[in-house]
Amino acid sequence: MKTYLNYIFTGLILFFAPIYGLLIAVGMAIVLDTFTGIFKSIRLNGWRSIRSRRLSHIVSKMLLYQTTILLLSLVEIIFSNNSNFWLLKV
């Protein structure tokens, strides 16, 4: 059982390795976008314009963007012509 978990864990690491930098870059872009939005909101409307409900959109944005990158990466692996994905035997 432990070897199967090691195989699954290793497979996930190898899947995320090529897109690791892209995931970090998108996460940093979201954080930068949030900070500039907060700065602009405070500058225009003062501290009262900052609400925790609006700041909670960061979580959904991060989840949506990162999941999209992961799913599109999986689609690229499966449908690329030089992939041996279909030849894997368990």
N, CA, C and O atoms as CSV, one atom per row, in Angstrom:
chain,resi,resn,atom,element,x,y,z
A,1,MET,N,N,0.829,-1.197,0.000
A,1,MET,CA,C,0.000,0.000,0.000
A,1,MET,C,C,0.868,1.253,0.000
A,1,MET,O,O,0.567,2.243,-0.667
A,2,LYS,N,N,1.962,1.180,0.774
A,2,LYS,CA,C,2.847,2.328,0.860
A,2,LYS,C,C,3.513,2.610,-0.480
A,2,LYS,O,O,3.736,3.770,-0.826
A,3,THR,N,N,3.830,1.575,-1.229
A,3,THR,CA,C,4.464,1.794,-2.527
A,3,THR,C,C,3.496,2.449,-3.505
A,3,THR,O,O,3.914,3.268,-4.323
A,4,TYR,N,N,2.217,2.107,-3.438
A,4,TYR,CA,C,1.237,2.744,-4.305
A,4,TYR,C,C,1.108,4.233,-3.995
A,4,TYR,O,O,1.003,5.053,-4.906
A,5,LEU,N,N,1.116,4.576,-2.717
A,5,LEU,CA,C,1.059,5.985,-2.338
A,5,LEU,C,C,2.308,6.722,-2.819
A,5,LEU,O,O,2.224,7.874,-3.246
A,6,ASN,N,N,3.459,6.065,-2.751
A,6,ASN,CA,C,4.683,6.673,-3.264
A,6,ASN,C,C,4.594,6.897,-4.766
A,6,ASN,O,O,5.038,7.931,-5.264
A,7,TYR,N,N,4.027,5.944,-5.491
A,7,TYR,CA,C,3.857,6.100,-6.943
A,7,TYR,C,C,2.923,7.265,-7.263
A,7,TYR,O,O,3.204,8.056,-8.164
A,8,ILE,N,N,1.832,7.373,-6.540
A,8,ILE,CA,C,0.879,8.453,-6.767
A,8,ILE,C,C,1.523,9.800,-6.445
A,8,ILE,O,O,1.384,10.755,-7.209
A,9,PHE,N,N,2.221,9.876,-5.323
A,9,PHE,CA,C,2.878,11.118,-4.921
A,9,PHE,C,C,3.952,11.518,-5.927
A,9,PHE,O,O,4.061,12.690,-6.287
A,10,THR,N,N,4.738,10.560,-6.378
A,10,THR,CA,C,5.774,10.839,-7.374
A,10,THR,C,C,5.165,11.277,-8.695
A,10,THR,O,O,5.687,12.176,-9.354
A,11,GLY,N,N,4.066,10.649,-9.084
A,11,GLY,CA,C,3.386,11.033,-10.319
A,11,GLY,C,C,2.856,12.453,-10.257
A,11,GLY,O,O,2.946,13.193,-11.236
A,12,LEU,N,N,2.304,12.841,-9.115
A,12,LEU,CA,C,1.800,14.215,-8.964
A,12,LEU,C,C,2.938,15.233,-9.017
A,12,LEU,O,O,2.799,16.298,-9.620
A,13,ILE,N,N,4.050,14.906,-8.392
A,13,ILE,CA,C,5.207,15.810,-8.429
A,13,ILE,C,C,5.706,15.962,-9.861
A,13,ILE,O,O,6.004,17.072,-10.302
A,14,LEU,N,N,5.799,14.853,-10.587
A,14,LEU,CA,C,6.261,14.924,-11.974
A,14,LEU,C,C,5.254,15.637,-12.871
A,14,LEU,O,O,5.644,16.254,-13.861
A,15,PHE,N,N,3.995,15.564,-12.548
A,15,PHE,CA,C,2.987,16.283,-13.325
A,15,PHE,C,C,3.091,17.789,-13.107
A,15,PHE,O,O,2.963,18.560,-14.059
A,16,PHE,N,N,3.323,18.218,-11.863
A,16,PHE,CA,C,3.384,19.635,-11.548
A,16,PHE,C,C,4.726,20.273,-11.857
A,16,PHE,O,O,4.807,21.499,-11.942
A,17,ALA,N,N,5.768,19.496,-12.028
A,17,ALA,CA,C,7.113,20.050,-12.225
A,17,ALA,C,C,7.219,20.986,-13.430
A,17,ALA,O,O,7.796,22.063,-13.279
A,18,PRO,N,N,6.702,20.648,-14.615
A,18,PRO,CA,C,6.866,21.567,-15.749
A,18,PRO,C,C,6.052,22.859,-15.636
A,18,PRO,O,O,6.408,23.859,-16.260
A,19,ILE,N,N,4.980,22.859,-14.861
A,19,ILE,CA,C,4.134,24.047,-14.785
A,19,ILE,C,C,4.270,24.773,-13.451
A,19,ILE,O,O,3.498,25.685,-13.156
A,20,TYR,N,N,5.244,24.373,-12.653
A,20,TYR,CA,C,5.450,24.972,-11.344
A,20,TYR,C,C,5.696,26.476,-11.449
A,20,TYR,O,O,5.101,27.255,-10.704
A,21,GLY,N,N,6.561,26.884,-12.361
A,21,GLY,CA,C,6.866,28.303,-12.530
A,21,GLY,C,C,5.664,29.103,-12.978
A,21,GLY,O,O,5.465,30.236,-12.539
A,22,LEU,N,N,4.862,28.518,-13.847
A,22,LEU,CA,C,3.654,29.200,-14.318
A,22,LEU,C,C,2.652,29.393,-13.183
A,22,LEU,O,O,2.025,30.447,-13.079
A,23,LEU,N,N,2.502,28.390,-12.344
A,23,LEU,CA,C,1.587,28.511,-11.203
A,23,LEU,C,C,2.049,29.595,-10.237
A,23,LEU,O,O,1.234,30.356,-9.714
A,24,ILE,N,N,3.351,29.664,-10.004
A,24,ILE,CA,C,3.894,30.704,-9.126
A,24,ILE,C,C,3.688,32.081,-9.743
A,24,ILE,O,O,3.305,33.020,-9.045
A,25,ALA,N,N,3.939,32.214,-11.058
A,25,ALA,CA,C,3.789,33.504,-11.732
A,25,ALA,C,C,2.338,33.985,-11.697
A,25,ALA,O,O,2.087,35.168,-11.466
A,26,VAL,N,N,1.392,33.092,-11.921
A,26,VAL,CA,C,-0.023,33.471,-11.884
A,26,VAL,C,C,-0.426,33.863,-10.460
A,26,VAL,O,O,-1.168,34.826,-10.270
A,27,GLY,N,N,0.052,33.135,-9.478
A,27,GLY,CA,C,-0.236,33.483,-8.086
A,27,GLY,C,C,0.316,34.853,-7.715
A,27,GLY,O,O,-0.348,35.632,-7.031
A,28,MET,N,N,1.532,35.145,-8.168
A,28,MET,CA,C,2.123,36.454,-7.891
A,28,MET,C,C,1.362,37.563,-8.612
A,28,MET,O,O,1.203,38.657,-8.069
A,29,ALA,N,N,0.890,37.294,-9.828
A,29,ALA,CA,C,0.110,38.294,-10.561
A,29,ALA,C,C,-1.207,38.596,-9.848
A,29,ALA,O,O,-1.645,39.747,-9.812
A,30,ILE,N,N,-1.831,37.580,-9.287
A,30,ILE,CA,C,-3.076,37.789,-8.548
A,30,ILE,C,C,-2.821,38.608,-7.287
A,30,ILE,O,O,-3.602,39.500,-6.957
A,31,VAL,N,N,-1.737,38.308,-6.587
A,31,VAL,CA,C,-1.394,39.069,-5.381
A,31,VAL,C,C,-1.086,40.521,-5.742
A,31,VAL,O,O,-1.535,41.436,-5.052
A,32,LEU,N,N,-0.333,40.740,-6.805
A,32,LEU,CA,C,-0.011,42.100,-7.245
A,32,LEU,C,C,-1.269,42.858,-7.657
A,32,LEU,O,O,-1.425,44.036,-7.336
A,33,ASP,N,N,-2.158,42.180,-8.366
A,33,ASP,CA,C,-3.428,42.793,-8.767
A,33,ASP,C,C,-4.253,43.174,-7.541
A,33,ASP,O,O,-4.886,44.230,-7.522
A,34,THR,N,N,-4.250,42.331,-6.534
A,34,THR,CA,C,-4.999,42.617,-5.310
A,34,THR,C,C,-4.427,43.819,-4.583
A,34,THR,O,O,-5.175,44.696,-4.150
A,35,PHE,N,N,-3.112,43.869,-4.445
A,35,PHE,CA,C,-2.497,44.999,-3.745
A,35,PHE,C,C,-2.705,46.315,-4.480
A,35,PHE,O,O,-2.958,47.342,-3.848
A,36,THR,N,N,-2.604,46.299,-5.799
A,36,THR,CA,C,-2.835,47.553,-6.535
A,36,THR,C,C,-4.308,47.969,-6.458
A,36,THR,O,O,-4.616,49.159,-6.405
A,37,GLY,N,N,-5.217,46.985,-6.452
A,37,GLY,CA,C,-6.638,47.306,-6.295
A,37,GLY,C,C,-6.941,47.891,-4.930
A,37,GLY,O,O,-7.720,48.838,-4.822
A,38,ILE,N,N,-6.341,47.345,-3.891
A,38,ILE,CA,C,-6.536,47.870,-2.531
A,38,ILE,C,C,-5.975,49.284,-2.437
A,38,ILE,O,O,-6.611,50.175,-1.873
A,39,PHE,N,N,-4.787,49.482,-2.989
A,39,PHE,CA,C,-4.167,50.809,-2.947
A,39,PHE,C,C,-5.031,51.847,-3.656
A,39,PHE,O,O,-5.231,52.948,-3.143
A,40,LYS,N,N,-5.540,51.501,-4.826
A,40,LYS,CA,C,-6.384,52.427,-5.586
A,40,LYS,C,C,-7.698,52.711,-4.858
A,40,LYS,O,O,-8.169,53.848,-4.836
A,41,SER,N,N,-8.283,51.677,-4.267
A,41,SER,CA,C,-9.539,51.850,-3.545
A,41,SER,C,C,-9.356,52.747,-2.329
A,41,SER,O,O,-10.191,53.610,-2.058
A,42,ILE,N,N,-8.274,52.549,-1.603
A,42,ILE,CA,C,-8.005,53.388,-0.427
A,42,ILE,C,C,-7.740,54.823,-0.861
A,42,ILE,O,O,-8.177,55.767,-0.203
A,43,ARG,N,N,-7.037,54.983,-1.950
A,43,ARG,CA,C,-6.706,56.325,-2.432
A,43,ARG,C,C,-7.952,57.096,-2.882
A,43,ARG,O,O,-8.055,58.302,-2.657
A,44,LEU,N,N,-8.887,56.401,-3.513
A,44,LEU,CA,C,-10.080,57.078,-4.010
A,44,LEU,C,C,-11.164,57.251,-2.951
A,44,LEU,O,O,-11.771,58.317,-2.848
A,45,ASN,N,N,-11.409,56.192,-2.157
A,45,ASN,CA,C,-12.561,56.204,-1.251
A,45,ASN,C,C,-12.211,56.107,0.228
A,45,ASN,O,O,-13.112,56.141,1.066
A,46,GLY,N,N,-10.962,55.992,0.565
A,46,GLY,CA,C,-10.561,55.896,1.964
A,46,GLY,C,C,-10.645,54.453,2.472
A,46,GLY,O,O,-10.967,53.525,1.730
A,47,TRP,N,N,-10.342,54.302,3.769
A,47,TRP,CA,C,-10.281,52.964,4.371
A,47,TRP,C,C,-11.646,52.288,4.461
A,47,TRP,O,O,-11.720,51.064,4.571
A,48,ARG,N,N,-12.699,53.046,4.418
A,48,ARG,CA,C,-14.037,52.454,4.523
A,48,ARG,C,C,-14.409,51.630,3.299
A,48,ARG,O,O,-15.350,50.837,3.352
A,49,SER,N,N,-13.696,51.801,2.212
A,49,SER,CA,C,-14.013,51.059,0.991
A,49,SER,C,C,-13.503,49.622,1.035
A,49,SER,O,O,-13.883,48.808,0.193
A,50,ILE,N,N,-12.655,49.299,1.999
A,50,ILE,CA,C,-12.107,47.943,2.098
A,50,ILE,C,C,-13.073,47.073,2.898
A,50,ILE,O,O,-13.380,47.378,4.051
A,51,ARG,N,N,-13.545,46.005,2.293
A,51,ARG,CA,C,-14.474,45.068,2.927
A,51,ARG,C,C,-13.893,43.656,2.826
A,51,ARG,O,O,-13.285,43.292,1.819
A,52,SER,N,N,-14.087,42.879,3.870
A,52,SER,CA,C,-13.575,41.515,3.860
A,52,SER,C,C,-14.313,40.658,2.833
A,52,SER,O,O,-13.743,39.707,2.298
A,53,ARG,N,N,-15.549,40.979,2.560
A,53,ARG,CA,C,-16.304,40.213,1.569
A,53,ARG,C,C,-15.688,40.375,0.183
A,53,ARG,O,O,-15.586,39.405,-0.567
A,54,ARG,N,N,-15.286,41.574,-0.155
A,54,ARG,CA,C,-14.652,41.801,-1.455
A,54,ARG,C,C,-13.261,41.196,-1.492
A,54,ARG,O,O,-12.815,40.745,-2.547
A,55,LEU,N,N,-12.564,41.176,-0.360
A,55,LEU,CA,C,-11.236,40.571,-0.323
A,55,LEU,C,C,-11.309,39.047,-0.415
A,55,LEU,O,O,-10.323,38.408,-0.784
A,56,SER,N,N,-12.447,38.460,-0.088
A,56,SER,CA,C,-12.578,37.009,-0.177
A,56,SER,C,C,-12.617,36.520,-1.625
A,56,SER,O,O,-12.470,35.325,-1.880
A,57,HIS,N,N,-12.812,37.432,-2.563
A,57,HIS,CA,C,-12.796,37.054,-3.977
A,57,HIS,C,C,-11.403,36.596,-4.420
A,57,HIS,O,O,-11.266,35.944,-5.456
A,58,ILE,N,N,-10.379,36.932,-3.646
A,58,ILE,CA,C,-9.013,36.511,-3.965
A,58,ILE,C,C,-8.927,34.991,-3.970
A,58,ILE,O,O,-8.295,34.402,-4.846
A,59,VAL,N,N,-9.556,34.367,-3.003
A,59,VAL,CA,C,-9.492,32.909,-2.885
A,59,VAL,C,C,-10.140,32.244,-4.091
A,59,VAL,O,O,-9.574,31.313,-4.664
A,60,SER,N,N,-11.313,32.711,-4.478
A,60,SER,CA,C,-11.986,32.107,-5.615
A,60,SER,C,C,-11.224,32.376,-6.912
A,60,SER,O,O,-11.162,31.507,-7.782
A,61,LYS,N,N,-10.648,33.559,-7.048
A,61,LYS,CA,C,-9.865,33.883,-8.239
A,61,LYS,C,C,-8.631,32.982,-8.320
A,61,LYS,O,O,-8.319,32.446,-9.384
A,62,MET,N,N,-7.935,32.818,-7.200
A,62,MET,CA,C,-6.739,31.977,-7.167
A,62,MET,C,C,-7.100,30.535,-7.499
A,62,MET,O,O,-6.413,29.892,-8.293
A,63,LEU,N,N,-8.166,30.024,-6.905
A,63,LEU,CA,C,-8.586,28.653,-7.149
A,63,LEU,C,C,-8.986,28.445,-8.604
A,63,LEU,O,O,-8.612,27.442,-9.210
A,64,LEU,N,N,-9.731,29.370,-9.161
A,64,LEU,CA,C,-10.180,29.254,-10.545
A,64,LEU,C,C,-9.012,29.294,-11.521
A,64,LEU,O,O,-8.937,28.452,-12.415
A,65,TYR,N,N,-8.108,30.239,-11.375
A,65,TYR,CA,C,-6.997,30.377,-12.307
A,65,TYR,C,C,-6.039,29.187,-12.216
A,65,TYR,O,O,-5.613,28.651,-13.239
A,66,GLN,N,N,-5.705,28.777,-10.998
A,66,GLN,CA,C,-4.759,27.671,-10.836
A,66,GLN,C,C,-5.358,26.357,-11.336
A,66,GLN,O,O,-4.662,25.556,-11.960
A,67,THR,N,N,-6.641,26.134,-11.066
A,67,THR,CA,C,-7.295,24.911,-11.545
A,67,THR,C,C,-7.368,24.892,-13.064
A,67,THR,O,O,-7.196,23.839,-13.678
A,68,THR,N,N,-7.619,26.035,-13.670
A,68,THR,CA,C,-7.652,26.114,-15.126
A,68,THR,C,C,-6.300,25.757,-15.722
A,68,THR,O,O,-6.233,25.024,-16.709
A,69,ILE,N,N,-5.230,26.263,-15.141
A,69,ILE,CA,C,-3.891,25.936,-15.637
A,69,ILE,C,C,-3.622,24.442,-15.504
A,69,ILE,O,O,-3.086,23.825,-16.424
A,70,LEU,N,N,-3.987,23.862,-14.377
A,70,LEU,CA,C,-3.751,22.427,-14.167
A,70,LEU,C,C,-4.547,21.582,-15.159
A,70,LEU,O,O,-4.013,20.631,-15.730
A,71,LEU,N,N,-5.805,21.918,-15.365
A,71,LEU,CA,C,-6.632,21.139,-16.289
A,71,LEU,C,C,-6.172,21.280,-17.737
A,71,LEU,O,O,-6.153,20.298,-18.480
A,72,LEU,N,N,-5.803,22.488,-18.139
A,72,LEU,CA,C,-5.310,22.666,-19.499
A,72,LEU,C,C,-3.971,21.982,-19.715
A,72,LEU,O,O,-3.682,21.513,-20.816
A,73,SER,N,N,-3.158,21.923,-18.682
A,73,SER,CA,C,-1.900,21.185,-18.785
A,73,SER,C,C,-2.169,19.693,-18.957
A,73,SER,O,O,-1.496,19.026,-19.741
A,74,LEU,N,N,-3.139,19.176,-18.235
A,74,LEU,CA,C,-3.507,17.765,-18.381
A,74,LEU,C,C,-4.058,17.481,-19.773
A,74,LEU,O,O,-3.739,16.452,-20.368
A,75,VAL,N,N,-4.877,18.382,-20.292
A,75,VAL,CA,C,-5.417,18.221,-21.646
A,75,VAL,C,C,-4.283,18.226,-22.669
A,75,VAL,O,O,-4.298,17.443,-23.618
A,76,GLU,N,N,-3.304,19.104,-22.478
A,76,GLU,CA,C,-2.168,19.154,-23.393
A,76,GLU,C,C,-1.373,17.850,-23.355
A,76,GLU,O,O,-0.935,17.364,-24.397
A,77,ILE,N,N,-1.185,17.289,-22.180
A,77,ILE,CA,C,-0.443,16.037,-22.064
A,77,ILE,C,C,-1.200,14.908,-22.742
A,77,ILE,O,O,-0.600,14.096,-23.446
A,78,ILE,N,N,-2.487,14.848,-22.542
A,78,ILE,CA,C,-3.265,13.747,-23.096
A,78,ILE,C,C,-3.366,13.843,-24.613
A,78,ILE,O,O,-3.251,12.825,-25.296
A,79,PHE,N,N,-3.577,15.030,-25.154
A,79,PHE,CA,C,-3.856,15.165,-26.573
A,79,PHE,C,C,-2.661,15.547,-27.441
A,79,PHE,O,O,-2.814,15.716,-28.651
A,80,SER,N,N,-1.492,15.685,-26.858
A,80,SER,CA,C,-0.336,16.013,-27.695
A,80,SER,C,C,0.083,14.782,-28.497
A,80,SER,O,O,-0.112,13.651,-28.053
A,81,ASN,N,N,0.646,15.003,-29.656
A,81,ASN,CA,C,1.005,13.909,-30.558
A,81,ASN,C,C,2.188,13.096,-30.065
A,81,ASN,O,O,2.277,11.902,-30.350
A,82,ASN,N,N,3.090,13.715,-29.339
A,82,ASN,CA,C,4.281,12.994,-28.905
A,82,ASN,C,C,4.157,12.430,-27.489
A,82,ASN,O,O,5.163,12.086,-26.870
A,83,SER,N,N,2.963,12.336,-26.990
A,83,SER,CA,C,2.744,11.839,-25.632
A,83,SER,C,C,2.570,10.323,-25.630
A,83,SER,O,O,1.919,9.761,-26.511
A,84,ASN,N,N,3.149,9.682,-24.650
A,84,ASN,CA,C,2.977,8.247,-24.462
A,84,ASN,C,C,1.989,7.961,-23.342
A,84,ASN,O,O,2.035,6.901,-22.718
A,85,PHE,N,N,1.098,8.908,-23.093
A,85,PHE,CA,C,0.137,8.783,-22.008
A,85,PHE,C,C,-0.734,7.551,-22.174
A,85,PHE,O,O,-1.025,6.867,-21.193
A,86,TRP,N,N,-1.150,7.258,-23.384
A,86,TRP,CA,C,-2.051,6.135,-23.631
A,86,TRP,C,C,-1.318,4.803,-23.576
A,86,TRP,O,O,-1.962,3.756,-23.508
A,87,LEU,N,N,0.001,4.813,-23.604
A,87,LEU,CA,C,0.762,3.566,-23.597
A,87,LEU,C,C,1.136,3.114,-22.190
A,87,LEU,O,O,1.727,2.047,-22.019
A,88,LEU,N,N,0.801,3.907,-21.192
A,88,LEU,CA,C,1.163,3.556,-19.822
A,88,LEU,C,C,0.387,2.329,-19.376
A,88,LEU,O,O,-0.817,2.215,-19.607
A,89,LYS,N,N,1.096,1.420,-18.737
A,89,LYS,CA,C,0.460,0.218,-18.212
A,89,LYS,C,C,0.617,0.204,-16.711
A,89,LYS,O,O,1.704,0.457,-16.192
A,90,VAL,N,N,-0.445,-0.087,-16.019
A,90,VAL,CA,C,-0.405,-0.098,-14.561
A,90,VAL,C,C,-0.229,-1.522,-14.089
A,90,VAL,O,O,-0.168,-1.770,-12.884
